[in-house]
Amino acid sequence: MNHRKVLTALVAVATALGLAAGTAGANTPQAGGGSTRGVTDTEITVGGIGQAAFYAPGVEVGAEARFKVENDKGGVNGREINFLGFRDDGGDNAQNIDEARKLVQEDEIFAAVPVITPALGGADVFQQNKTPFFGWGISAPFCGNPFGFGFSGCLTPPDPTTASSAWGEMMSTALGGGKGKTAAVIAEDNDSGKTGAAVIGASAKAGGFKVVYQENPVPPPPAPTPDVTPYANDIMTSDGGNPPDVVFVVTSFSNVGVIGGKLQELGYQGALTNAVGYDPSFVGPYKGTSVFIQFNAFESAAEGNTNMQQIIDNIHAVDADIPLTQALLSGYLSADIFVKILKKVGKDLTAEKFLQVANKFKYSYKDVSGVAKFPKAFEHGTGCGTLVESDGTAYNIKVPYKCYKEVKL
């Protein structure tokens, strides 16, 4: 979808919202005589949805921490955020649809926050009920959808024409240059995996690597953990019978560990890198492995990043012992973009006004997350990130946070 089409769609959305804001439950009258589901004079009701096995409780605590900051100050424009928590979809598309319907029809939410899942069939429910959703744009419904707002933009466009060079350039830096080196990219057997393989392949090439393997054969969850031996064997011989210098594993948590473990079992000595293993519980098993994260690392706080330190302090005010993970930060940032849009809308909050502001909103979090400028962000990601590496006991910043250029596929 080009920018003109997106803007045309937004006009239609805004018009529809003016007629259909609030499709379920009792609504409180707003200034101007209208009504908006999930909004009263004192509260705004929101709830999240996603795959709890991979993202909870971190994502829920992160969102709660951000909402607490505003509620402790009296709310946003006089309204506190009534956060109902995080509904588990089990990573299943059908269950995601059911839980999304419950959020809208039973919980009567104004917006879905945070939304973090690979299976977002419920996006249709949100769109049909004029309900904006906010989260980490790792699933396709965040792309080309004027109701879906990813704090880092659209990360899995269905027909990408460009890709961020971030991960490839970072691995090139980590290995002392990519020129003359080879890379393999392996992903899962679904639409996101197909797109991911293409995007990361282009990123690896931008880093100077020769891509000798770029496939998405791995069965994704909730399928049983697969036997990855055939894929690992293909990778081990992909460079003219030899293994590549680096393997980009573009899969979910469960498959990252299985693929990396099998490659090491077969004697792989090169670099392993993934995008999901930034979690203290993985630091031991992932020793020597690097992780690309699409925002800054928590470790940057110890290097003088005061904004990151403030986020950590806000999180610890809710749960002092929770591990610092990607899920935690993604929940916080999902809530942050929602709050910042609310502030810009002002006291007279209706669904129509909220969408009008959101669809022209420019979001960023200095020294933490890149710029997502809507409507362009419905089509592109922010292209920023950090590369961290496990030493077996902790993650260390291998390549500092930076935003990178886009390259053509």
N, C-alpha and C positions, 0 to 999 in steps of 0.2 A: 504494500500500500504506500503510495507516495504522499508527500506532505499535504498536497492540495486535497487528496481524497480523505486523508485523516481529518483535516479541518472541516470539510463538508460533513463528515460523519459526526463531528462534534456539535455542529449547529443542530443537526437532527436530534442528537442526544439531549442537548439542552432544552430544545422545544418539547421533547417527550417528557423530560423531567418536570417541566412546568405543569404538565397535565396529569402526571402519574406518580408524583413523589409520594412515597408511603403507600405500599400495597398491602400491608398486613398489620393488624393490631391497632390499638388506640394511639392516636397521634395527638400531640399537644399543639394548639394553635400558635402560629408564629406571627411576627410583625407582617402586616400586609394581608392577613386573613387566610393564608395557606396553612398546610400542615405537613410535617416531615416525620416519617417513621424513625424512631430511635432518638428523637430530640425532644427534650422538655426545657423549661426555663432554667433548670439547674443541672441537667445531665445530658451527656451524649453516650449512647450505648454502642459498644463495639465488641467484636469477638473474633478470634482467630481460627485457622484451620490448617491442617497439614499432617505430615507423617511423623508421629510422635516418636517412633523408634529411632529415628535419626536426628530429630531436631528438638525434642522436648527432653527435660524441662527448660533447656536454655532459652529457646525462642520465646517461651511464655514469660520467663523471668526478665528477659531483656526488654520486652514490651512493657511489662508491669513497671519496671524501673523508670522508663522514660515517662510513662503516664503519671507516676508518682511525683516526679519533679513538678509537673504542671498542677496536679491536684493539691500539692502542698502549698502552692501559691494562690489557691482559690479557683483553679480551673482555667480553661481557655475562654476568654471573654465572658467569665462568670459561670461557665458550665464545667463541672467535673467530668472526667472520662470514666464511665462505668464499664470497666473491662471485664468481660465474662470468661476470659481464659481461652484455651486452645483446644479445639475439637480434633480428635484423632481420626484421620481417614485411612490409616493402615497402609498407605501407599497404593490404595486401590481406587480406580477411577469411579466406579459405581458408588463406593462408600463416600467418596469425596462429594459426589452429587447429593447424596442423602444428607450429609452433614451440612452442606451449604444451604440446602432447603430448610433445615432446622434452624440455622442461624437467622435466616430471613423471616421465616413464618412463625417460629416458636419464640426465638430470642428477640425478634424484632430489632435487629441491629440497624444502625445508620450506615456503618461501613464494616468491612471485614478486615481486621488488623490483628496480628500479622498473618499472611498467607504464604506458606513455604512448603512446597510439595512438588514432586515430579509429576503427579497425577491430578490435574486441575480441571476435571470435567465439570465441577461446580461453577466454573466461570460463566457458563451459559445461564445458570440460575441467577447469579449475581447480575448479569447484564439484563436479563428479562425483568428483574425486579428493581432495576435502576440503583444497584448497590455498588459503589466503588470498592475496590479491594487493593490492599497495599502489602508489599512483601518483597522477597528476593526473587527477581525475575528469572528463575531457573527453569520455568515451564513455558511452553509456547503461548498460552492464553495471555501472557503479559505483553505479547507482541501484536501490534496492529489493533489493539483493543482499547477504546477510549475510557473504559472503566477500570483497567488494570494498571497500577502504578508501581513499578519496581524502583527501589531506591537507587539501584545501579542500572536502570533502564531495562531494555529487552535484551536478554542474553542468548535466547535460542530462536531467532527468526526462522520461519519455515522455509524461506528461499533467500538465504543470505547472499549478498553480493560483496560484502566487505567483512573484515575480521580485525580485531585488535591484535597488534603485534606483541602485546605485553608479555605473555607467557614465553613465547619463543625468544624474545630479546632478553628476558631475564635468565633463561637457561643458558643462552649464549654467554652472558656476563658471568654466570656462575662457573661455566666450564672454560673460561678464558677464550671465548670466541667459538662461533658455530661453523665457520668456514672450514670445509674439509671434513666435517663430522656428519654422521648420519643419525636419523631419528625415526622412531616408530610411534604411531598414534593408534591406540586401541580404545574403542567405545562400546556402548551397549546397543542391542538390536531393537531400537525404537526410533521414532522421528528425531527426538532430542539427540540420541547417539549418532545418528547419521549427520545431523547438522554439526554436532560437536566435533566429530572426526574431521569434517571439512574445514571448520573454523580453526581448530588447533593445528591442523596440517599447514594451513596458510600462515599461521603465526610462527610455526617452527621454521618454515621457509624464510620468513622475514628475519628470523634470527640467524640465518646463514646455513641452516642445516639442510642436508639432502634427505627428503622424506622417502624412506624405502618400504614403509608399511603404513597403510592408512585404512583401517577397517573398523566396522562396528558389528562384530559377530556375537557378543556376549549377551546371554539372556538376562534381562533386567529383573530386579525384585518387583513383585513378590514371588517370582519363580524360584524354585529351589536353587541353592548354590551350585553352579555348573562345574563340570570337569573342564578346566581351562587348559589342559595339557595340549590339545591340538593348536590352540591359539598361541600358547607360549612357544611351542616348537616352531611355528611359522615365524614368530618374531625373532627367535634365536638364529634363524637362517636367512633373514630378510635382506641382509647386506651381502649378497653374492655368496651365501653359505655361512656368513658370519653374523654375530649379533650387532645391533646398532649401538651407537655411543650413548643414546638416551632414549628412554621409553616414557612417553606421555600417556598416563592412564586416566582416561576421561570417563570414569564410571562412578557408581554409588559406593558408599562405604564398604559394604560387604564384598563387592567384587574387586575393589582396590587391593585389599589385603590378600585375597586369593590369587590374583594375577601376579602381584609382586612376589608373593611367597613361592609360586611355581617357577617363576623366572630365576629366582635365586637358587631354588632346588636344582635347576638345570645348569647352574654354574654361571649365571649372568653376573658380570662384574661392572657393567656400565651404570649410568645414572638413572634412577627411578624418580619420577615426579608425578604428583596427582593434585587434584583441586579440592579434596574433601577431608584430608587427614589431619587438619590443624585442630588438634584436640589433645589435652594432656593424657587421656587414656590410650592414645596411639603413639606417644612419644617413644616408648621402649621398643615395640615391634617395628616401628618405622625408622629406626636408627640409620642415619646416612641418607635418608629419603628427603627430598624437598617437596614443599607444598606451595602451590600458587594460591594466594587468597586475593579476592577482588576488592579489598579495602586494606587499610593499614593494619599492622599487627599490634596486639596488646603490648608486646614487648617494647614498642616504640615509646610507651609512657616512661620507661626507665631511661630513655635517651632524650627526655625533655619535651615530649609531646603532651602539652598540658590539656588539650582537648580530649585525648584518649584517657588521660588520668582522670578527668572529670567523669567520663563515661564509666570507668571502672569504679570510682567512688559511688556513683549513683546506683550501679548494680549491686555493690556490696551493702548498700543501705537497705536493699530488699532481701538479699541472701549473701551473707558474708563468706560462705564456704563453697559457692557454686563454681565449678571449673570454668575458666575463660575459654570459650569456644567460638567457632564461626557462627553456630546457631544462636548463641547468646547475643553476639553483636548484630546479626541480621535481624533479630527480633527488636533490638533497640532502635536500629535505623529505620525499620518498617514503621514503628510508632513515631519516630522523629519526623519523617516526611509528612505523615498524616497531621501531626500537631502543627507543623509549620504552615501547612495549607489552611488549617482551621483558623489560625491566627490572622492570616491574610484575608480570609472571607469576612471576618468581623462578627459582631453580635447578631446581626440579622441572618441567621443560618438556615438556609433551605438547601435541598438536594440540588436544585437547579443552579443556585449561586456557587455552591461548592464545586460542582463539575466545571462550571465556567472558569473558575480560578485555577483548579487543578490542571486542566488541559492546556494551560499556558504557563505553568509553574516551572521555575528553575530551582532544582534542589541540589544542594551540596552540603557537606559537613567538613569544614576545613581540617586538613591533615588527617582525615579519617576515611572519607569516601569522595569519589569524583563527582563531576557535574552531570546531572541528568536533567536535560532541558526538554520539556514536553511542548509540542508533540513529537519532536525528533526522537525522544527517548522511547516512543512506542515502536521504533524500528531499530534502534541501536543501543548497545551497552556503553558504559562510561569508559571502558578501556584502560582502567587503572588497576594497580595491584602491588603486592609485596611478595617476595619469595622468602620463605623461611625453611630452615633445615633442622632436623632432629639430630642431636648428639647422643641420644639414648636416655637422657634425663630431662632435657628441656628443648624448646624450639628457640633457635637463634635467627635473627634477621640476616639472610644471605644477600639479598638485593633489596635496598630500601624502597619504600613506597614511592610510586611515580605513575604518571599517566602517559600513555604511549599512543602512537599514531595508528590510524586505520590503514589496512592494506586490502587490495582487491583480491578476491578469491580466484 
